[in-house]
Amino acid sequence: MDALRRRTTYKFSEQDNDGEMRVLDEQEQDDVIAELRKQYQKTRLLHSISIKLLILLSAIMHITSFQVNPLLTIFPGVPSSSATTLPFSTGFTIVSLTVHLYFAILLHPDLVRTHLQLPRNPKPLPYGILYVISAIGPIVSLLLHLPWQTTAWWSLTPIIVFVVQSAMDAAESSSRGISELESKRYVARGA
């Protein structure tokens, strides 16, 4: 019986009054990593659905309001005239929809690869390029001193770029953190 050790259950830090560091055995380490991986998968799925929904709603808003700024309808402050519309608004809308299409492709790389029969997934563009492309509309609106509703409407695409970049970076950081945690496993004999 001396060769067998008694396994003690893990005590949370608020239960741990003696202040000693707890050493996890191999099974406990695997359990912690599996639980973190499960939480990561749930969070990643939720973020993915949220981002896809946000991109879809934004694209629908841009398609349905191709010539008219919907913020001027919601917040009428200036009479609707040519002084409230951005010159070349159709071109800026096409650019915005192109950015939305790019994100749809970025979020479904395997589907695009198999549908277009590509040898590998499409390589993502740097976010700096997307920021520059999507920021042209709001900058022109600011330079022309158009109403805040027009500037806010054209700022929607750079905001979408920021949200997608933040979500993708957070997912990558979490995945990297779990991988680093797996690489730091240790063998604790007698823990």
VEXDRENRO-415990 format. One line per 10 residues: number of its first residue (from 0); their letters; for each residue x, y, z of C-alpha. Coordinates in Angstrom, 3 decimals. Layout:
REM VEXDRENRO-415990
NUM> a> X:Y:Z ~ ...
This chain:
REM VEXDRENRO-415990
0> mdalrrrtty> 0.000:0.000:0.000 ~ 2.959:2.346:0.446 ~ 3.675:2.276:-3.300 ~ 0.262:3.784:-4.074 ~ -0.236:7.434:-3.423 ~ -3.442:9.101:-2.463 ~ -4.625:11.646:-5.011 ~ -5.793:14.898:-3.530 ~ -8.284:17.113:-5.285 ~ -7.305:20.532:-6.512
10> kfseqdndge> -8.128:23.386:-4.173 ~ -8.870:26.803:-5.618 ~ -6.763:29.727:-4.463 ~ -9.476:31.071:-2.156 ~ -9.545:27.660:-0.447 ~ -5.753:27.459:-0.303 ~ -4.871:29.198:2.954 ~ -1.288:28.090:3.364 ~ -0.039:30.079:0.340 ~ 1.929:27.210:-1.168
20> mrvldeqeqd> 2.168:26.701:-4.921 ~ 0.139:23.721:-6.090 ~ 1.920:21.281:-8.405 ~ -0.390:19.572:-10.876 ~ 0.235:16.022:-11.969 ~ 0.082:14.998:-15.639 ~ -3.630:14.163:-15.580 ~ -4.540:17.466:-13.933 ~ -2.439:19.359:-16.471 ~ -4.221:17.562:-19.308
30> dviaelrkqy> -7.593:18.347:-17.726 ~ -6.771:22.052:-17.383 ~ -5.535:22.265:-20.976 ~ -8.578:20.358:-22.283 ~ -10.911:22.689:-20.385 ~ -9.106:25.768:-21.729 ~ -9.242:24.362:-25.261 ~ -12.994:23.708:-24.902 ~ -13.589:27.265:-23.665 ~ -11.449:28.597:-26.516
40> qktrllhsis> -13.495:26.670:-29.101 ~ -16.767:28.026:-27.668 ~ -15.454:31.580:-27.613 ~ -14.012:31.264:-31.108 ~ -17.335:29.989:-32.460 ~ -19.218:32.843:-30.787 ~ -16.768:35.440:-32.134 ~ -16.898:33.905:-35.599 ~ -20.690:34.002:-35.717 ~ -20.747:37.567:-34.360
50> ikllillsai> -18.189:38.809:-36.879 ~ -19.947:37.106:-39.792 ~ -23.272:38.601:-38.711 ~ -21.727:42.064:-38.339 ~ -20.147:41.878:-41.797 ~ -23.391:40.619:-43.329 ~ -25.483:43.390:-41.754 ~ -22.983:46.048:-42.774 ~ -22.865:44.738:-46.348 ~ -26.669:44.673:-46.519
60> mhitsfqvnp> -26.791:48.271:-45.267 ~ -24.299:49.335:-47.936 ~ -26.178:47.498:-50.686 ~ -29.627:48.789:-49.739 ~ -28.453:52.366:-49.307 ~ -26.265:52.586:-52.381 ~ -27.034:56.274:-53.026 ~ -28.644:57.413:-49.760 ~ -26.936:57.785:-46.399 ~ -29.161:55.992:-43.846
70> lltifpgvps> -27.805:58.080:-40.963 ~ -29.297:61.199:-42.570 ~ -32.673:59.458:-42.449 ~ -32.266:58.483:-38.799 ~ -30.653:61.766:-37.665 ~ -31.957:64.489:-39.961 ~ -30.093:67.664:-39.176 ~ -29.333:69.050:-42.579 ~ -31.802:69.144:-45.463 ~ -31.032:66.363:-47.920
80> ssattlpfst> -29.076:67.860:-50.769 ~ -25.894:67.403:-52.704 ~ -24.079:69.126:-49.806 ~ -24.663:66.041:-47.661 ~ -23.543:63.381:-50.127 ~ -20.005:62.324:-50.779 ~ -18.735:62.814:-54.337 ~ -18.267:59.474:-56.093 ~ -20.328:57.789:-53.382 ~ -21.043:54.862:-55.721
90> gftivsltvh> -17.315:54.213:-56.076 ~ -16.782:54.403:-52.327 ~ -19.694:52.016:-51.796 ~ -18.129:49.539:-54.231 ~ -14.813:49.824:-52.370 ~ -16.615:49.221:-49.072 ~ -18.452:46.205:-50.477 ~ -15.143:44.874:-51.815 ~ -13.682:45.055:-48.297 ~ -16.753:43.219:-46.992
100> lyfaillhpd> -16.345:40.558:-49.701 ~ -12.677:40.202:-48.773 ~ -13.645:39.542:-45.140 ~ -16.222:36.982:-46.256 ~ -13.435:35.209:-48.161 ~ -11.037:35.565:-45.221 ~ -13.519:34.008:-42.795 ~ -14.218:31.038:-45.108 ~ -10.799:30.167:-46.598 ~ -11.397:26.424:-46.951
110> lvrthlqlpr> -14.735:26.936:-48.674 ~ -13.197:29.403:-51.134 ~ -10.218:27.122:-51.765 ~ -12.388:24.108:-52.560 ~ -14.924:26.092:-54.600 ~ -12.275:27.783:-56.742 ~ -10.082:24.650:-56.727 ~ -7.039:26.511:-55.428 ~ -3.991:24.543:-54.240 ~ -3.889:26.449:-50.915
120> npkplpygil> -5.915:28.976:-48.951 ~ -5.839:32.593:-50.154 ~ -3.111:34.663:-48.512 ~ -4.569:37.483:-46.378 ~ -3.839:41.113:-47.145 ~ -2.106:43.223:-44.505 ~ -4.601:45.134:-42.395 ~ -2.759:48.376:-43.139 ~ -3.866:48.184:-46.769 ~ -7.462:47.572:-45.712
130> yvisaigpiv> -7.362:50.549:-43.349 ~ -6.012:52.822:-46.086 ~ -8.573:51.642:-48.635 ~ -11.496:51.960:-46.243 ~ -10.385:55.298:-44.744 ~ -10.491:57.220:-48.027 ~ -14.254:57.867:-47.759 ~ -14.235:59.303:-44.225 ~ -11.149:61.407:-44.970 ~ -12.766:62.915:-48.073
140> slllhlpwqt> -15.918:63.572:-46.048 ~ -13.895:65.368:-43.371 ~ -11.959:67.401:-45.927 ~ -15.181:68.516:-47.630 ~ -16.734:69.486:-44.259 ~ -19.752:67.277:-44.817 ~ -22.194:66.684:-41.932 ~ -21.184:64.301:-39.164 ~ -23.791:61.777:-40.352 ~ -21.980:61.410:-43.683
150> tawwsltpii> -18.579:61.064:-42.035 ~ -19.945:58.526:-39.542 ~ -21.545:56.496:-42.342 ~ -18.302:56.278:-44.309 ~ -16.389:55.475:-41.109 ~ -18.355:52.244:-40.756 ~ -16.006:50.245:-43.002 ~ -12.803:51.182:-41.115 ~ -14.626:50.265:-37.895 ~ -15.496:46.870:-39.407
160> vfvvqsamda> -11.825:46.409:-40.359 ~ -10.797:47.208:-36.779 ~ -13.359:44.825:-35.256 ~ -12.364:41.959:-37.563 ~ -8.654:42.567:-36.937 ~ -9.209:42.643:-33.167 ~ -11.220:39.413:-33.227 ~ -8.701:37.616:-35.455 ~ -5.773:38.790:-33.318 ~ -7.542:37.707:-30.121
170> aesssrgise> -8.268:34.258:-31.570 ~ -4.669:33.863:-32.720 ~ -3.345:35.018:-29.343 ~ -5.576:32.563:-27.476 ~ -4.537:29.700:-29.735 ~ -0.884:30.601:-29.279 ~ -1.373:30.789:-25.498 ~ -2.851:27.297:-25.350 ~ -0.018:25.952:-27.513 ~ 2.556:27.577:-25.227
180> leskryvarg> 0.806:26.103:-22.206 ~ 0.974:22.647:-23.794 ~ 4.687:23.083:-24.425 ~ 5.244:23.947:-20.743 ~ 3.926:20.663:-19.436 ~ 6.120:19.099:-16.839 ~ 6.488:15.706:-15.255 ~ 5.671:15.857:-11.567 ~ 6.452:12.578:-9.929 ~ 4.565:12.205:-6.690
190> a> 2.397:15.308:-7.158
